[in-house]
Amino acid sequence: MAGMNGELRRHPVCTKRITLNNGQFGAAGEDEKLKSSIIHAIKSGYRLIDTAQYYGVESVVGEAVRECGIPRSDITVVTKFWPSRGHEPEKALEESLRDMKLDYIDVLLQHWPATMTPDEKPLPYPGKPTFIEVYKSMEKLVGPKLRAIGVSNYTQKLLTSLLQEVSIVPAINQVELHALNPNLKLVPFCQSRGIQAMSWSTMGSERLPGEENQILHNPLFTQIAKNHDCSAAVVSLSWAVQRNIIVIPKSSSVKRIEENIRLVTLSDEEMQTINQAHEKIFKLRLSNTIPGMQYKLNGKDTILGWSYQDFGWEDEHGNWLL
């Protein structure tokens, strides 16, 4: 399982079984070391693996799935294709199947709604093909080799436009979601439409230069962790799972792999405290900190060619909408 910029998101939490809108089950990549980590996670009870073509580790994921000793039907494999492949999602699917050496993939996601030229030059909103046209092409792929399709990094704005035009409701919307970017409006929006929210970077990140990961170190979280005799990471994972969100935490530590699957039950007061953390600490959109996603287009700073307003992250006054 790999994260946004090549960092590893190896181990999905899976102590709660969640049914996707097509009847499938979901749950909240380097070398032999990575493969061993994935296999250990699966044998520890994890049943969802999140990867992507962009991470360059699909072959390792496939090896782990084939060699773990757990029936393939018990494991949910999610992968994604990059915006430069929006012109040919059918070829992206074929490549993932080939690289993982699997007979089928459980869920294929658009990695981002933005599209690029095949040589990775960003295209302005709404893309060419548009994000809706890309998804319509994906609908044709659902069958024996692909059980379900979904999206990543979609907002209420984009989902509203998409759902008016397509026949298959996305099974998953995978988004950045943590206490400093909690998506308190987006998650219920997705759930009310049968779309399962899946979070990336649930435990925050050390990406900000000189900035400590508040979600792991701020007293707001560490005190709740102390109350439950667990780590702050487990608190964040438990908070998301209690919101019926699938989580895909990362860890290279055997100890943390085993720890992260042992979730705790937070009180209503603790849930509310975490829900309001972004107001007391600060708001953080990690997508703004990933170098490979920052582009100048027509003289303006963009994320993959789109503005915050294009994505639906903010209104014209800079107010967060999620």
N, C-alpha and C positions, 0 to 999 in steps of 0.2 A: 504494500500500500504506500503510495508516495504522495507527498504534499505539493504545494503550488510551484515552487521554484526548484524542484529537484530534491527538496528535503524529504525525508522518509516519513510516511504516515503508515506505519507497518501494521498496526493492530486495532481492528474495530471492536468496540464493546458490543456485547450481544447477550445481555442478561434479560432482555425483554424482547419477545417476538412480536413484530409489527407486520401486519398484512398490507401489501401494496394494493393499488386499485385494480390490478389484474389477477389478484388471487395469489401472487407470489409472496414469499416471505422475505423480509429484510431485517436488519438489526441495527440497535442503535448502531524503491523496490531495489543492484549491486551484485552480489556474488553469493557464495555458499553461506556466508554469515546471514545475509538477508533471507535466503531461502529457509535456513534453520530457524530464524526468528518467526517467519510466517507459519512454519509447520508447528513450532511450539505454541504459537497463539491459537491455532486451530485446535490443537490437542488440549489446550486449556479451556476450550469452550467457545471461542470466537467463531462466528459463522458467516461473516461478511468481509470481503476483501475489496478495497477501493484502490483503483489504479488509473492510469491514463497513458495514452500514447506519448504525451508530452514528457512524462517522467522517464521514459526509456527503460522500463523494468518489466514490461509485460511478459517477457520470456521467463523471468525468474518467478513471477507470480504463477504462471502456468505450471512450471515445474513443481512448485510447492503444492498446488492444488492436486496435481496428479500423484504426488508421492506421499501425501500426508496420512493416507490410510483411512480418511473419512470419505464416505460416499459423495460423489460429485453433486448429487441431488440435494445434499444437506448444506451445501456452501453456495452463498450468493456472491457472484463475481460482477462487480461494477467497473466499467471502464469508460473513458471519455475520448473524444477526438477534438483536436485543436482547431481554432477558427480558420486556419488556412486549408483545412480539409472539408469545409462546409460546402464546397463545390461538388464533392463526391463522397458522401457518407457511406455509400455502399462499398467503396474501395477501402475506406477506413475500417469498416466492420471486417472485411476479408483479411486485412492486415492484422487486426487484433486476434482473430481466430487462428491465423497462421502462426503468429508470434507466440501465443499462449498454448498452441497445440491443444485446444479444447474443441469439443463438438458444438458447443453453444456458449453464448454469453447471456447472463441473466438480465443485465440492464446496460444499455448504451446511452450515454449522455452527451449533449452538446457541452463542451467544456466552458464556453462563454457564448453569449448571444451575438456578440460582435463577429463579423466575418472579415477575412483577409484574402488577398490574392494568394495563389498557390506558393509564391515566393515570400509570403509573410509580410506583405505591405498592408497596413491597416486601411480599412474602408470606412467612410463616415456612416453614421446612423442613417437608415436602418440596415445597412449592409447590402451586398450584391453577390450572391443571392441574399435576400433578407432572412432574418432569423426565423421568420415564419415559413419561408420557402425551404430552408434547410430542414426544419422539423417535418414538413410535409414529405420530404424525401425520406426521412427516417421512418415514417409510418409504413412505408412500403417494405421495410426490412423485417418487420415483426413476423416471426414464424419459427420454424424448427431451430434455426441457428441464432435467433435473438428473441428472448422471451418478453422483453419490455423496453421501452424507451423513456427518456426523461431529459431534463435540462439542468444546467448549473448556472448559478449567479443571475437568476431571473428575479425581477421585482414584481410588485402588484401591477405596475404599468405594463410591463412586457407580457406577463401572464394573461392579463385581461385581453390584450390584442391577440395573443396566440390562441386562446380558448375560443375566440369568436370564429376562427378560421380552420381549426383542425378537427379530426374525428376521434383521435386517441388522446385522452387526457394524460399528461406526463405522469409517470409513476413516481418520479422523484424530482425535487428541486434541491440541488446541493448548493448551499450558500455559506459564506463566511458568517459564523454565528458564535458569539462568546459574550461574556457579561458586559463588555465595553461596546458591543454592537449586537444587542440581543434580539433584534428583529421581532419585537413584540407585536407588531401589526402584520408583518409578512407571514409569520408562522400560522396564525389562525386563518389568514386568507387562504393559504395553501390547503390547510386541513379541511376547510369548509368546502373545498372543491375536489376533494379526493386525492390531493397531491401530497405525498409524504415528504416532509422537510428533512433534509440531511445536513448536518453541520460540519464544516471544516474549520480547523483551528479553534476548537471548543475550549482548549486550555490556554488560548492566547499565544503569544509569540515573543521572542527576544529580538525581533527584527529592528526595533527602533534603536538607533545608535545611542549608547549611553543610558538607555531607559530600561529599568528592571521590568520584567513581566509582572504586571500588577496582579493578574489573576492567580499567580502562584505565590506572591509575596505580600500583597497588601493585607493588613490586619482584618479588613472586612471579610476576606475569604479564609485567612488562616484561623480566625477565631471560630468560624463555623466548622472548619476541619477539626479543630481541637475538640469541639463539642461532640463530634462523631468518631473521634480517634481514627482519623484517616488523613490522607493528604489533601491539599487544596485542589490538586488535579482531580481527584475523585469527587470532590464537592462540585466542581464545574461539570463533570460528566453526568453526575446524578441530577443536577439542576436541569440539564438539557433533556435527559431521558424522562424525567417527570413531566416534561412538557410534550412528551410523545414525539421527540425528535431523535432520529438515528444519528449516532455519533461515530466518528472514525478517528480515535486518538492515535497518536504516534508514540512509539517508544522503542529503543534498542536494548532496553534493560529487561532481563527475564523477570526480575522482581517486580518491575512496574507493569509488565504485561499481565502478570498474575494479580497485581493489586488493582489495576484499572477495571477489571471485570467485576470486582466486588463493590457494587454500588451501595449507597446508603439512602435512607428515606429522609428527606429534608422536611422541616415543618413549613406550614404556610407562611409564617413570619420570615423564615430563612429564605424561602423562595422569593418573597417580596423584596427582601434586602438585596438579593442578587439581581433581581429584575431592575432595581433602581441604581445599581452600582455605576452605570454609565453617567448618571446625573451627579453622583458624588465624587467620582474620580475624574474621568474624562471619556469622551467618545473616541473610538479608534476604528478606522477602516484600514485593515491590513493591506488591502489591494492597492492602496496609495503608496505602499512602501516596497513593492516588488519591482525591482529595476527592469526586468524583462517585459513589463506591461506598460511602461511609461513611453508614450510616443508624442512627438510634435506632429500635428496635422493641421495644415492651413494656418500655421503660426500659433496654434493653441496647444496647451498641454492637454493630453487625453489619456484615457485608459483604453488601450487597444483601438484607438481611433474614435472613441465615444466620450462625451462629457458626462459629468455626474447627472445632469438633467436627462441626457439621452437614456442612461441606464434606468432612471427613475429612483436614484439614490437620494436626490435632493430636489427641492423646488428651486425656482429662479432666485429666491432670496437666501439660499444656502441652508434651509431647514431640512433636517433628515426626515425621510418619509417612511422608513421601514419600521 
